[in-house]
């Protein structure tokens, strides 16, 4: 998902698992690379400023439908 939050472009990955912790741990290196590539393509094709502020968030969902948003997940070692 790509969301505009003011002037910031936020790339959001939604992960579901039995538990929120499991969802947080389920993002593979391959998936991370896909997200980065998607972000680069979007920025290049959308005409976004080259220095546009970007952020990578995760939305975690457990089997009971509870959710948690990890803002700026990349900066947290995602």
N, C-alpha and C positions, 0 to 999 in steps of 0.2 A: 504494500500500500504506500502511496506517496501523498503526503499531506502538506499543505501550506499553512504555516502557523506564523502569521504576520509576514515578515520578510524571510523567515527561515523555511528551508525545505527539509521536511522530516521523512525519512524512509523508515517504514514500520514493518517488522516481521512478526507475524502472529504464529505462536506455537501452542499446541495443545498436548496434554499428557494427563495421566491419572492424577498427578500432583503438580502444583505450581513449580516446585523445585525440579521435578522431572522435565517439565516444559522448558525451564531455563537451561537445563543441561543438554537438551536435545538438538541444539543448533550445531551442525557439523562445520568443519573448515570449508568443505565444498559449498555448503549453503552460504556461508559468510562471503566467499569469493563471488558467488552468484549475485548476492545483494550489492556488493561493491561494483561489479560490472554493470548491473542494472542502473545503479546510481550514476555511474560515469556516462552511460548511454543516454539516460534521461537528461542529464545536465547538458550534454553536447547537442542533443536533438531539440530540446525545448527552448534553446536560446537563453537559458538562465545565465546570469552573470557568472563569469569564471570564478569570481571570488565570493559567490553566494554562500551564505552561512548554511551549513547542512548539519543534520543530526540523524543518528540511527537509534531508533527505539525498538523495544520488543514488547509485545502484548502476550502475556502468559494466560492460558485458560486451563482449568483443571476439569476433571470428569463431572463435577457438580455445577459447572458453569461459572464458578468464581473466576475472577480475572485480576490481573495486576499488570500495571504498565511500568516498564523499566525505561525511564527516559535516559537518553544518551548512553545506551547500553555499550556501545563501542568503547567509550571512555572508561567503562567499568571492567574492561578486560574481556568483553564478549568475544 
